[in-house]
Amino acid sequence: MNKKDDLKNKLSPVQYHVTQEAGTEPPFSGDLYDCKLDGLYECVCCDTVLFTSKTKFDSGTGWPSFYDCFNKESIDLKEDSSHMMIRIEVSCKNCGAHLGHVFDDGPGPTGLRYCINSASLKFIKS
């Protein structure tokens, strides 16, 4: 079996669509958008720690939002010009899974809003 087949067996259809096909879940549909528990958010594909509840905030967008990532070395950022918009795509540096996008309209101290699909994350309660 190859990596794609392994992931199709491991992930739900929406998790696969989001992480492997750069899809997006509908707003307010993901399990983690309103999670207020303390813990870590890992990549659903490879278990790399990506975000922490300490930087999560309610952006009102319907997706989990963070003003900073756990470790800058764990994510990749690249320009995404799909859907007739120019955005910055966020992906897992370890496995390449699509996570979401980052915008410059977040709160301090960074001013960033990592808008991340619940389907790309696994929550580990502390």
N, C-alpha and C positions, 0 to 999 in steps of 0.2 A: 504494500500500500504506500502511496505517496503522501506528502504533507497535506495536500488539499483533501484527500480522502479521509485522512486521520481527523482533520478539523471538521469535516462534514459529519463524522460520527460523534465527535465530542461536543459540538455546538448545536444550539437550536437553529432553525432556519433564519430567524431574525438576527441572531448573533453572527452567523456566517455571512449573511447579506451585508451587515454593517461593517464587520472587520475585514472581510476578504473582497468585497465588491464596492467598498466605499459608500455604502448605503446610509440611510438615516432613519431612525425610528420616529414615528409620529410624536409630536410634543405631548407631554403629560402621560405617556403610555408606559414608560420604563419603570422598573421596580425601584430604581435608586434616585430618581429626580427629587423626591422629597424626603429622602433618608436623613435623619438628624442624629443618628447614633455616632459614637466615637469609633474610629477605626481607619483602616487603610483601604484604598481602592487599587486593585491589581488588574492587570491585563487578563481578560477572560481566556485568551489563547495560550499565554506562556507564564502567567503568574508573576510577572515583573511588577513591583510596586510603582504606581504612577502618580497617585494623588493621596492626600490625607484629609480627614474630616476637618482638621484645623483650618484649612484654606477653602473649604466649601462654603458657598453662600447661595441664597435664593435670588436668582436673577429674574424670576418671573417668566422665563422662556419655555419651561417645560422639560428641560434637560438638566442633568447635574452640571453645576457650574463651580469652577474653582478659580481663585485669583493667583494661584501658583501651582507648579507641579512639585512632586516629591523630590525629584532629582533631575536636573536639566540633562544629565547624561542618559536618562531613560526614555526620552522622547525625541522624535524628529519633527521638524517644522519645514514645510515647503509650500510654495505658492500653488494655489488651486484656482484655476479659472473656469471650472465647470459651472453649469447652470447660469451662464452669462453674468457671473459675479467674480470678483477677485477676492479670495479669502486665503487664510493661512491654515493649511491642513495640519492636524496633529496626528502622529502615528507612533506606535510603540517602536522604539529603536531596536529592541531585542528581536522581535519577530515580524515587524512591518505591519501589524494590524492597524487598520484605520480606526481612530478613536473619535474624531470630531474636528472642530476648528477652534482657533483662538482669535479673539477680537480685542481691541484696545479700549473697550468701554466698561471695564470692570472697576471694582473698588480699589482703594489703596491697600497695601503699600505699592503694589505692582501696576495697578491700572489695567490689568489684563482680565479677560474672561475666557477661560478654557471651557468651551461649550462641548460637553462630552456625552456621547450616547451611553445610556445605561447598559445597553446590550454589549458594549465593548468592555465592561467592567465587572469585576467580582469584588464584593465587599467582604472584608475580614474585620469583624468586630474586635475592639481592644478590650 
